[in-house]
Amino acid sequence: MNCCTNDCNQGRDCPARVAKAKAVMMAADPLPPSIWRYQLKKLAYWMLLAIFGMLWMGFLAACAVHWS
């Protein structure tokens, strides 16, 4: 009987089997990514655009009053 050449017939009692297998806990599925930063970035973009739009409308109104 030689364990190195697969000529072993002892099965689970084979002396070449020295390590016992541990139960492995599988990792949980990762959580989906949070989108609050993306939504905050979109909100900041639109608020900045609205502020610049209001300033531009005020500038145009002031020019219209001045030129009329």
URMO-V393221 format. One line per field, one symbol per residue. phi: phi as a letter, one per 20 degrees, with the letter a starting at -180 (. if undefined). psi: psi as a letter, one per 40 degrees, with the letter a starting at -180 (. if undefined). burial: b if it has 16 or more other ideal C-beta (glycine too) atoms within 10 Angstrom, else e. Layout:
# URMO-V393221
phi=???
psi=???
burial=???
This chain:
# URMO-V393221
phi=.cffdldecemfefffedeefefdefffffffffdfffffffffffffffffffffffffffffffee
psi=hhddffehfebeeheegdhihihhhiiiiiiiiieddddddddddddddddddddddddddddddde.
burial=eeeeeeeeeeeeeeeeeeeeeeeeeeeeeeeeeeeeeeeeeeeeeeeeeeeeeeeeeeeeeeeeeeee
